[in-house]
Amino acid sequence: MVASLRDRAAALGFDACGIAPPHPGERAQRDFRAWLAAGQHGTMAWMSDTADRRADPRALWPDVQAVIVVGLSYAPGGDPRLRAPERGEISVYARGRDYHDILKKRLKALARWLGATHGGDVKVFTDTAPVLEKPLARRAGVGWTGKHTNLVSRTHGSWLFLGEVFTTLPLPPDTAETDHCGTCRRCAAACPTDALHTPYRMDVPRCLAYLTIEHAGPVPRPFRPALGNRVYGCDDCLAVCPWNKFAPGTGEPLLRPRAEALAPRLQDLAALDDAAFREVFSTSPVKRVGRDKFLHNVLIAVGNSGDPALAPVAERHLADPHPLVRAGAVWALGRLLPESDVTALARAQRPAETDPRVLEEWAAPGAAW
């Protein structure tokens, strides 16, 4: 049964497949709850709200007897970081089609095959469900949780999307993968904001991926210079992992970068209205943040570009309908123009401004630039 399961998973396009017992392990549970207690999940309240179900698959579905963990490689085939300050860097995972759609379709196909061929009940999950995926993947032998807190595979490096099939079939578990990080700390050294100051624990409120995606408000001022040209996510800790040298580029065409997500010009991104944003990113995970948050990130990158020629790009957004965008424009102008020019703009704009977030940007020249 297990051999045919692996063959079927491979036929559906999955790059890894393993079987875990229906429990992430006591250490994983303990570490997860300690992480929550320390408040290192930031504003992601859904992590704590679903803690009990997330910590134990049996709380999510009492009948589960085994968890099939599959992986789909999205490896870029090299260092994906973009060294071009006038262009926006989008995280590798969001450069192709939305992986949730790809995974769900194939997980459902695998689950249907399993039920029809071997019986038992099944449920499928991706990372939108309250499941501790990485500890389960370790117990399934798919990989281990690295010091950057992401899964690492000896075959696919740090670039695997995960999905799970819960089943009532008592499948034999695979041998759990062991930790192969050793003394390496390249991921911690590469982190622009020291979010990995403790190995194996992400200080989420410092993470640029969190700040550009999950965090609803403006990127906190102390972290803006470190953002560089990143407009959605950050791959630095993943990109430097030595295990990536064994990872060939993804073989999945739908996960390969689309032209509009590979080194787009900041001035083009800044020109997107809501309709254009939805059209450009309609099949991408980028759409989840919405146009206003995305443009806030873009304007921070504009300010970090150091190119005064981009100042008009920011100035046009001083009258944007959304205060998050206007606040980003103020900060960008403070980075690109002489203080006297910014003061003149402030005198013209502030009388009409009412949002406290934008007024705070105008009132803090020493902190903003």
Beta strands, then each sheet from edge to edge (+ up, - down):
strand 1: 16-20
strand 2: 66-73
strand 3: 89-90
strand 4: 122-125
strand 5: 144-145
strand 6: 151-152
strand 7: 160-167
strand 8: 230-232
sheet 1: 1+ 2- 7+ 4-
sheet 2: 3+ 8+
sheet 3: 5+ 6-
end
